[in-house]
Amino acid sequence: MKGILVALLMFLVVVVQLGEAITCGEVDLSLAPCLPYLIQGGDPPVPCCDGVKKLVQITPTQQDRQVACECVKSAAARYTNLKPDAATNLLSRCGVTTNIPISPTIDCKTVP
């Protein structure tokens, strides 16, 4: 009986941890306001920078950042008209430091 209880508790811990993982939907929602800037250039709008800051907040672990990186990489590949310089400069233009690059070619396994 004790073994079953321990196994059940371990299962619940895994389920709770999996339930807290970031999703591509969250990443996309955070960065959606950045699309006009990433396509046209100029200055990133305030909602875009707010989304970038939120993305940093919801990716506290290396695993979260790697998942977010894969999401960003996938989204960047869908939009072939993104300006590479706008993508490269987005984080600094928003005054944000993070290890999640915006690039369709990054190896996300290298994200710390």
C-alpha positions in Angstrom: 0.0 0.0 0.0 2.8 2.4 0.9 4.5 1.6 -2.5 1.4 2.5 -4.3 1.0 5.8 -2.5 4.6 6.7 -3.3 4.1 5.8 -6.9 0.9 7.9 -7.1 2.6 10.9 -5.5 5.5 10.7 -7.9 3.1 10.5 -10.8 1.3 13.6 -9.6 4.5 15.5 -9.3 5.4 14.6 -12.9 1.9 15.6 -14.1 2.1 18.9 -12.2 5.5 19.7 -13.6 4.4 18.8 -17.1 1.3 21.0 -16.6 3.6 24.0 -15.9 5.6 23.7 -19.1 5.4 26.6 -21.5 3.5 26.1 -24.8 4.0 27.5 -28.2 0.6 29.1 -27.9 1.9 31.2 -25.0 5.0 32.1 -26.9 3.1 33.0 -30.0 0.6 35.1 -27.9 3.5 36.9 -26.2 5.2 37.8 -29.5 2.2 38.3 -31.8 2.3 42.1 -31.3 5.9 42.1 -32.7 4.9 40.8 -36.1 4.5 44.2 -37.7 7.9 45.3 -36.4 9.5 42.1 -37.5 8.1 42.4 -41.0 8.3 46.2 -41.5 11.1 47.3 -39.2 10.9 50.7 -37.5 10.4 50.7 -33.7 8.8 47.8 -31.8 5.5 48.9 -30.4 4.9 48.9 -26.6 2.7 45.8 -26.7 5.5 44.0 -28.5 8.0 44.9 -25.8 5.5 44.0 -23.1 5.2 40.6 -24.8 8.9 40.1 -25.0 9.2 40.9 -21.2 6.4 38.5 -20.5 8.2 35.8 -22.5 11.3 36.3 -20.3 9.1 35.9 -17.2 7.4 32.7 -18.3 10.7 31.0 -19.2 12.7 30.8 -16.0 14.3 27.4 -16.6 16.6 26.2 -19.3 14.0 23.7 -20.4 11.4 26.5 -20.8 13.8 28.6 -22.8 14.7 25.7 -25.1 11.0 25.0 -25.7 10.3 28.7 -26.3 13.3 28.8 -28.7 11.8 25.9 -30.7 8.5 27.7 -30.8 10.1 31.0 -32.0 12.2 29.1 -34.5 9.2 27.4 -35.9 7.2 30.7 -36.1 10.2 32.5 -37.7 10.3 29.8 -40.4 6.6 30.3 -41.2 7.2 34.0 -41.9 9.6 34.2 -44.8 9.3 38.0 -45.0 10.8 38.7 -41.5 13.6 41.3 -41.5 16.6 39.5 -40.1 18.0 42.7 -38.6 14.7 43.4 -36.9 14.6 39.9 -35.4 18.2 40.2 -34.2 17.6 43.6 -32.6 14.2 43.0 -31.1 15.4 42.1 -27.6 17.8 45.0 -27.3 15.3 47.4 -28.8 12.9 46.4 -26.1 15.6 46.7 -23.4 15.4 43.0 -22.6 18.1 40.4 -22.1 17.3 36.8 -22.6 18.9 33.7 -24.1 16.0 33.1 -26.5 17.1 34.1 -30.0 14.7 34.9 -32.7 16.0 33.0 -35.7 14.9 30.2 -38.0 18.3 28.6 -37.9 19.3 28.5 -34.2 20.1 25.2 -32.6 17.8 25.5 -29.6 19.6 22.7 -27.7 22.5 25.2 -27.2 20.2 27.7 -25.4 21.3 28.0 -21.7 
